[in-house]
Amino acid sequence: MALSRRKVISAVVLAVVVLGVVLLIRSRDPARQAEATFARIKQAVEANDAGDVIDQLHPAYDFAGQWPGYFDNPDYKTVLAAGSDDPTPRSMAKRGLSFLFLRHLQSRLRFLYAIQKVEPRADGTVAVDVTIEVGAADGGGLLVDGIQKRRFVLARTGWLFGTLEVRSHDALDVPITP
């Protein structure tokens, strides 16, 4: 009787371990993670949540390098840093995105994307070719057109169940005025 009880317990433990390994492997699939990253960005944009959009950017994301027209422009820096206790590029980007969302309160922004290709790289990053379109939900005014395919480089954060976050991307020319 005791032997069969041990077998049952061993079988249950083995099943849990196997299930855990399968879930871990599936969660680390670059295509699934890339899709999840862009889905989180879409959800954050459509909720007008600047903080959640910025949270999808990898800690190594180079704001000044990715957006030189904004972070090198003294007018933008002055406006975005005004009244802030945290004039870091990440904080300034969050404030700028919040201003953009405020400008589109009447017709919230929509974020459409279509992933074309996902390419894991030897350095652990993932290159993703994607078309994105950002514009007013009512169809008026595009901020980013969906015609051009753009390359995003995603990098993992965390060790075991880390997610992919945007580390860099092709130029996105979003018209923002201070």
C-alpha positions as CSV (number, residue, x, y, z in Angstrom):
1,M,0.0,0.0,0.0
2,A,2.8,2.4,1.0
3,L,4.7,1.6,-2.2
4,S,1.8,2.4,-4.5
5,R,1.2,5.7,-2.6
6,R,4.9,6.6,-3.2
7,K,4.5,5.8,-6.9
8,V,1.4,8.1,-7.2
9,I,3.2,10.9,-5.4
10,S,6.3,10.4,-7.6
11,A,4.1,10.3,-10.8
12,V,2.4,13.6,-9.7
13,V,5.7,15.3,-9.0
14,L,7.1,14.1,-12.3
15,A,4.0,15.4,-14.2
16,V,4.3,18.8,-12.5
17,V,8.0,19.0,-13.4
18,V,7.4,18.0,-17.0
19,L,4.5,20.6,-17.3
20,G,6.8,23.3,-15.8
21,V,9.6,22.5,-18.3
22,V,7.1,22.6,-21.2
23,L,5.6,25.9,-20.0
24,L,9.1,27.4,-19.5
25,I,10.2,26.4,-23.0
26,R,7.0,27.7,-24.6
27,S,7.3,31.0,-22.7
28,R,10.8,31.6,-24.0
29,D,9.8,31.1,-27.7
30,P,11.0,34.3,-29.5
31,A,8.0,34.5,-31.8
32,R,5.5,34.2,-28.9
33,Q,7.4,36.7,-26.8
34,A,7.7,39.2,-29.7
35,E,3.9,38.9,-30.3
36,A,3.4,39.5,-26.5
37,T,5.6,42.5,-26.5
38,F,3.7,44.2,-29.3
39,A,0.4,43.2,-27.8
40,R,1.4,44.9,-24.5
41,I,2.4,48.1,-26.4
42,K,-0.9,48.0,-28.3
43,Q,-2.9,47.7,-25.0
44,A,-0.9,50.5,-23.4
45,V,-1.3,52.9,-26.3
46,E,-5.0,52.2,-26.6
47,A,-5.4,52.8,-22.8
48,N,-3.4,56.1,-23.0
49,D,-1.0,54.7,-20.5
50,A,2.4,56.3,-21.1
51,G,4.0,54.4,-18.2
52,D,3.1,51.0,-19.6
53,V,4.4,52.0,-23.0
54,I,7.7,53.1,-21.6
55,D,7.8,49.9,-19.5
56,Q,8.1,48.0,-22.7
57,L,11.5,49.6,-23.4
58,H,14.5,47.7,-22.3
59,P,16.7,49.3,-19.6
60,A,19.5,49.6,-22.3
61,Y,17.2,51.6,-24.7
62,D,19.1,54.6,-25.9
63,F,16.5,57.4,-25.9
64,A,18.8,60.1,-27.3
65,G,20.1,57.7,-30.0
66,Q,16.7,56.6,-31.0
67,W,15.1,60.0,-30.9
68,P,17.9,62.6,-31.6
69,G,15.4,65.2,-32.9
70,Y,13.7,65.3,-29.5
71,F,16.4,64.6,-26.9
72,D,19.0,66.8,-28.6
73,N,16.5,69.6,-29.1
74,P,16.8,72.2,-26.2
75,D,13.1,73.3,-26.7
76,Y,11.8,69.8,-26.1
77,K,14.2,69.1,-23.3
78,T,13.1,72.3,-21.5
79,V,9.4,71.5,-21.9
80,L,9.7,67.8,-21.0
81,A,11.9,68.4,-18.0
82,A,9.9,71.4,-16.7
83,G,8.6,70.8,-13.2
84,S,10.1,67.3,-13.0
85,D,12.2,65.9,-10.2
86,D,13.5,63.3,-12.6
87,P,14.9,64.8,-15.8
88,T,16.2,61.4,-17.1
89,P,15.5,60.5,-20.7
90,R,13.1,57.7,-19.6
91,S,11.1,60.1,-17.4
92,M,11.1,62.8,-20.2
93,A,9.9,60.2,-22.7
94,K,7.0,59.3,-20.4
95,R,6.0,62.9,-20.0
96,G,6.2,63.5,-23.7
97,L,4.1,60.5,-24.4
98,S,1.6,61.6,-21.8
99,F,1.4,65.0,-23.6
100,L,0.8,63.2,-26.9
101,F,-2.0,61.1,-25.3
102,L,-3.6,64.3,-23.9
103,R,-3.6,65.9,-27.3
104,H,-5.6,62.9,-28.5
105,L,-8.2,62.6,-25.7
106,Q,-11.1,63.2,-28.0
107,S,-10.1,60.4,-30.4
108,R,-7.7,58.1,-28.6
109,L,-4.8,56.6,-30.5
110,R,-4.8,53.2,-32.0
111,F,-1.8,51.0,-32.5
112,L,-1.9,48.4,-35.3
113,Y,1.0,46.0,-36.0
114,A,1.8,43.1,-38.2
115,I,4.9,41.0,-37.4
116,Q,6.5,39.9,-40.6
117,K,9.6,38.1,-39.4
118,V,11.1,37.1,-36.1
119,E,14.9,36.3,-36.1
120,P,16.7,35.2,-32.9
121,R,20.3,36.4,-32.9
122,A,23.5,34.8,-31.5
123,D,23.8,37.6,-28.9
124,G,20.4,36.7,-27.4
125,T,18.5,39.6,-28.9
126,V,15.6,39.0,-31.3
127,A,15.2,41.0,-34.5
128,V,11.6,41.6,-35.5
129,D,10.5,43.0,-38.8
130,V,7.1,44.6,-38.3
131,T,4.8,47.1,-39.8
132,I,3.2,49.5,-37.3
133,E,0.6,52.2,-37.6
134,V,-0.2,54.7,-35.0
135,G,-3.1,57.2,-35.5
136,A,-6.4,58.5,-34.2
137,A,-8.9,55.8,-33.5
138,D,-11.5,57.6,-35.5
139,G,-9.3,57.2,-38.6
140,G,-8.2,60.8,-38.6
141,G,-4.5,61.6,-38.6
142,L,-1.6,59.1,-38.7
143,L,1.4,59.6,-36.5
144,V,3.2,56.6,-37.9
145,D,2.1,55.0,-41.2
146,G,1.8,51.3,-41.6
147,I,3.3,51.1,-45.0
148,Q,7.0,50.8,-44.1
149,K,8.4,47.7,-42.6
150,R,10.5,48.5,-39.6
151,R,13.1,46.5,-37.7
152,F,12.9,46.3,-33.9
153,V,15.5,44.7,-31.8
154,L,14.1,43.1,-28.6
155,A,16.2,42.0,-25.6
156,R,15.2,39.8,-22.7
157,T,14.9,41.1,-19.2
158,G,14.9,38.8,-16.3
159,W,16.5,35.3,-16.3
160,L,13.9,32.6,-15.9
161,F,10.6,34.0,-17.0
162,G,11.9,37.3,-18.5
163,T,10.1,39.1,-21.2
164,L,11.3,40.7,-24.4
165,E,11.4,44.5,-24.4
166,V,12.3,47.0,-27.1
167,R,16.0,47.7,-27.2
168,S,16.2,49.6,-30.4
169,H,14.3,50.2,-33.7
170,D,14.4,51.9,-37.1
171,A,13.6,55.6,-37.0
172,L,10.1,56.5,-36.2
173,D,9.3,60.1,-37.1
174,V,6.4,61.1,-34.9
175,P,5.4,64.8,-35.2
176,I,5.3,66.3,-31.8
177,T,5.5,70.0,-31.1
178,P,6.5,71.4,-27.7
